[in-house]
Amino acid sequence: MQKGVSIKKNYIYNAIYQIINVLTPLLTTPYVSRVLSVDGIGKASFATSLITYFVIFASLGFLLYGQREIAKNIGNKEEQTKVFWEINILRTLFVSFALMINISLLISGVYGQDTSLMWILCLNIFAVMIDISFLYQGNEHFGKISIINIITKLLMVASIFLFVKTSSDVWVYVLINTLCLVFPNAMLWLFLNGYITKVKLNSLSVFRHIKGVFVLFIPTVSLVLYAMIDKSFIGFITNSDVQNGFYEQAEKIFRFALVIITCMAVVMVARNAKYFAQNRVDDIKQNIYKSSHFVWVLSIPMCLGMVCVAPNFIPWFLGEDFVGSNAILQVLSTLFILMGLSNVLGAQYMLPTMKDKKYTIVILCGATLNIMLNIPLIYLWGALGASIATVVSELIVCVVMFWLVRKELSLKEMFKTIWKPLLSGIMMFGVIFPLSMLLSPSILNTFIIVFAGMAVYALMILALKDDLVLSLIKQVFAKVFKRNRE
């Protein structure tokens, strides 16, 4: 292990960024929803879903693969430098091809009324080419990434309030979001000193990475595919920007909260990849069991809480025009548990331990099922049908993943820690569900429901003496008392 590198420290860096990532949209979303309206949000959502297919192609599996290759060569600066430049050169070829195809479509007028937005969104593809975060993540250095992204998010909030003023400012809103992808990626190039060294150009072997990045292509797609396919199908099948607007905002709220659960994965991928290279299999398994416990403790109350809070929260947060997002958000809330588990089994275990092909097959099956379900369900129920298709697909992904790793990981060990969070969550639900039925939608009432739920869950989980929660509390108190003594 590198000196000074700590899972807890990296998790704190990543968690702080993810908290900012959650809080900044809480400031901007109510404003944007009212200024741009459901129709404007839907237009931006549909155009972004189209450009994402080009971004996916340009990205392939470069970030996941690059992070893993850098992690495997920690302490070997020359080899890390070779990997760094080889991946960047290879990725530039794919980005250039994706840009050329998209620009050709733009010139031909294929995008119709969305052409102006699609020109702006070309910058999303460029942002892929300059993304070198894999170098820092592979070295388990998350501080710079987090700080730069926090600054970017704060600039984004200020820019939205300053420049998005009317319903015709959809293009401004899209441009701000796009620049917020480009800026942090560009800034990371300023801190390369100390990470790479000089290498001879003829020592580089660019195309040795093609197989690896292609194998990880589907896992990369999995991070965004379900949501993008849903939005594209909603647009094509319903021909309604309003339906896309409902789905976009519900899915956005869900994603805000999901990062609290999944931010552990970014830290654990590099650590488990390093352990695998050192043949420390038992340490990897212990990390997986701890991560699954972490998922139970957070995902269960978040799932049950969101079901209760959504009808009270959305009308005042997004506006009455977005009441159609209520049921969509309630359905998506089950993904806190499902995506938390698939994240542990897939991103934290299967990928670091080189089970790329198995993971690829699983995700491909899930994506195929999602497409098959989207067509009839969206036709019947619009955006709500898309959310149901996503949940069913993710459930199948989890089941298949559990089946594939059943001989390597102890499922009993993973599930033995579920009962305390589950019992605490049920008790919480029993208190706040009737409360949510009684209280009318308002800021105050939503906070009452949320804090009542947090209080009940916290008291229950402490009363049941959950090991993870007690361990974290002891560590916090130990550090506080240590500082006081100093």
Buried (B, 14 or more C-beta within 10 A) or exposed (E): EEEEBEBEBBBBBBBBBBBBBBEBBEBBBBEBBEBBBBBBBBBBBBBBBBBBBBBBBBBBBBBBBBBBBBBBBBEEBEBBBBBBBBBBBBBBEBBEEBBEEBBEBBEEEEBEEBBBBBBBBBBBBBBBBBBBBBBBBBBBBBBBBBBBBBBBBEBBBEBBBEEBEEEEBBBBBBBBBBBBBBBBBBBBEEBEEEBBEEBEEEEBEBEEBEEBBBBBBBBBBBBBBBBBBBBBBBBEBBEBBBBBBBBBBBBBBBBBBBBBBBBBBBBBBBBBBBBBBEEBEEBBBEBBBBBBBBBBBBBBBBBBBBBBBBBBBBBBBBBEBBBBBBBBBBBBBBBBBBBBBBBBBBBBBBBBBBBBEBBBEBBBBBBEBBBEBBBEBBEEBBBBBBBBBBBBBBBBBBBBBBEBBEEBBBEEBBEEBBEBBBBBBEBBBEBBBEBBEEBEBEEEBBEBBBEBBBEBBBEBBEEBEBEBBEEBEEEEEEEEEEEEEE
